[in-house]
Amino acid sequence: MPQQNRRAVVTGASSGIGAATVRRLRAHGWPVVAVARREDRLRALAEETGATFFVADLTVQADVDALAVHLAETGGVSTLVNNAGGAVGLDTVEHGSIADWQWMFEINVIAVKRVITALLPLLRASVSGVPTGEGVADILTVSSIAGHIAYEKGGGYNAAKFAVAAMMDVLRLELSGEPIRVLEIAPGMVHTDEFSLVRFRGDQAAADAVYAGVPNPLTADDVAETIVTMVELAPHISLDLVVIKPVAQSAAYKVHRGPLEVKQ
């Protein structure tokens, strides 16, 4: 169960890992504000789980500012889950689209920075005056193993997620001495409805091929369960970086397809 007076905000909550995290947090008794662009999906998620929601495009500063005002007026926030992000294209550095790279940096890097800047005062307020060891605020960012291991044709996404990982490392240093955990979870292969479909611009066959023959790729709920574990640990424990992959995936670029069998 969450510590008293905790409230979570989850971005990118309309699908995939974000929606699964909202469901998991609500199942554990957390008050949750789900944030995304698609109001219809947020409304359905809120009706299903009892979460509240706020419609925002995190690449628009006015939307992020409005989110901060809304949270301040409705109870604040103690835990921020930066989940919004994505990949588009699978091209070489030489031939990759500048527009694709710009989009990936906007949603994976700049949007995360916008939200952190806007919500840090509220996160600080949630633990102001709380005795040491009795409370903590969290900034948890969903990055990717692509932010720690490079792979061919992943240049734009690699660059964006490496930037996110660096941002979390810097932020952790800058918040040293404050009761605020800076946490990063870096998922490997996660089979969701939209990630690969967006990356391959709606090509369902190409998206399905990513997971073909892979025994038990991660699900969104696997990642969500781990996120909830990270933020529910005792206030003095910080899992700075958690890399989570299916057993069949040894690295970002090495995935076993077919049954897992003991070598003779």
N, C-alpha and C positions, 0 to 999 in steps of 0.2 A: 504494500500500500504506500501511496505517496506520503511524505511528511506533511504536517499540517500547513495550511495556507499555501499550497503549491497549485500552480495553474500552468498548463502547457499550451504553447502555440506551435502548430505544425504547418509548415509551408509545403506547397506542392501536394495538397491533401486530396485532390480530386480523383486520384487513381494510384495504383501501384503501391510503393513503399509508404508514401504519405498517407493514403487512405488506410492501409493496414496498421500504421502506427497510431492513427486516431482510434481505430477499433481496439487495439491492445491497451492503450492508455485508459480509454473509457472502461474497459473490462476490469482494469485495476483500480478504478475509482477516481481517476483524475478528472477534474474539470479541464476541457480541451476546447481551444478555438482553432478550427480548421480554416486554412487560408489557401485560396487558389483563384484562378480566373473564371472557371466554369461554375456559374451559380447553380445550374440544375443539378450537377453532380454533388456539390457541397450541400445543397438542400436535402437531397436524398440521403447522404451520409449522416447529416444531422438528425433526420427523422429516424434513421436506423439505430444510431448510437446514443443520442441525447447530447452530442456535442453542439456547440454553437459554431457559427461560421462568419467569415468576413471575405467578401469578394475583392481581390486586388491583383493587379499585374505588377509584379515586383521589379520589373524593368522601368516602371514609371514612379518617379520620386513622390509625386503627389499622392499616389495610392499607398505608398509605404508610410508617408507622414500621416495619412488618414488612419491607417492601421494602428499606429502608435497612439493616436488620440483616442481611438475606440477602446484600445486595451486599457489605457489610463483611466478612462471613464467607467469601465465595467469590471474592474478588479485587479488590473495589473497582470504581470506574468513573471513566473519564476524559472520556467524552462522553455527554451527556444530550440526547436528542431528545424534546422535549415535543410529541407529536403528538396526543394524545387531545383530542377536542373535537367540536363539532358544532352544527348549527342545527336548530331546530324551529319550524314556523310561518312564514308570510309574511303578516304583518298590520301594520296601521298602529299607530303609537304609541298612539293613542287606544283602539283595540280589541284590542291584543295581550294575550295571556294572561299574568297575573302568574306563574303556575306555569311557563310556557314561559321567561319571562325569568329566573326563578330557576334553572331547570335549566341554561340557557345560561351564566349566570355561574358556577355551581358547577363545570361541567366545563371551560369555556374559560378561566376566570380563577383561581378559588380552588384548583382542583386543580393548576394549574401552579405557583402559589405554594407549595402544600403540598410538591410534589415538589422544587422548588428548595431550599426550606428544609431538607428532610430530606437531600438529597444533596450540598449544597455542601461539607460537611466532607470527604466522600469525594473530590469533585472536587479540592479543595485538596490533599488527601493525594497524589493522583496526580501532581502536579507539584511537590510540596515538595522542595526541594533540587536541582531540575533547573536547570542553568545557563540563563541568559537566552538565548532564541532557540532552544533545543534541545528544547523541549517546551511543550505548551499543553493546557489542558482546555477543553472546549466546553459551553456551554449553548445549544442550538439549539431555537428554538420555531417551530412551524408556526402562523402566524397566518392572515391572509387579506387580499386587497385590500379586503374589507369592513371591515378595521380601519384603512383609510387613506382610503377614499372612501365616503361615505354614499350610500345609494340608497333609494328609496321602498319601504315595507313591509319594510325590513330593520332596523328600529330596534333590536330586541333583540339580534340577531346583530351589527349594527354596533357597538352599545354594548359588548358583550362583547369583540369583537376590537379595538376601539380601546383598551380597557383593557389587553389583552394587549400591544399595541404600546407603550403608555405604560410598562407594567411592565418591558419589555425595555430601553427607553431609560433608565429610572431605575436598573435593575440594572447596566447598563453603566457608568454614572457611579459607582455605589457600589463596583464592583469595580475601579475605576481603579487601576493600579499592580500588579495581580496578573496572573499569566500565565493568564488565563481569558478566552476569547472569548465574548461574548454576541451570538448570531447570530439573525436572524429571517428566515424565508422566508414570503412572502405570496403564496400561489397565487391565481390567478383561477379561471376555469372548468376544473374537473377532472372528467372523467367517470369516476366510480367506481360500484360496485354499490350503495352504501348512503347516501351523503351526502344526495342529493335525496330518496331514498325515505324516509329518516328525517324530513327536513324536511316532507314532505307526508304524514306519518303513514301510510305504506304504500301510498299511491295511486300505483301504477306508471305510469299514464297521465300524471299530472301530472309525475312525475319524468322520464319520457322526453321530455316536451315541452320541458324546460329545454335539452336538447341537440339538439333536432330541427333539422336543416338547418345546424348549425354545422360548418364544415369543420375537422376535426382538433382538437377540444378536447383539452386536456392529458390525459394518463393519469397514474395513480398512479406509474408507473415514471419518467415524465418528471420529476416532482417529486423522487422518491427519488434519481435520478441527480444532480440538482442539489444535494441535501442532502449526498450523499457527496463531491461536489466541494468544497463549502464546508468540510467538516471535514477534508479531506485536503490543503488548501492549506498552504504553509509556515507554521510557527508564528507568524511575525511579521505575517501577512496576516489581516485580519478583514473579511469581507463582512458588515457590520453589518445591512444590509437588502437582500434580493433579492426583487423583485417578478417573478413568473413568470406569464405569461398566454399563451394561444394567440394567434396573429397576428390571428385573427378577432375578438378581444375588445379593444376600445379602452379600455374602462373597466368598472367593476363593472356599470354600467347600460347599456352600449352594446356589443351583440354583433351581428356581421354573420352573416346566415344565407344560405346559398347559396355558389356558387363564388367564390373570390377572383380578381378580374380587374383588369387594368390599366385605369385610366380613360383614355378617349380625349379 
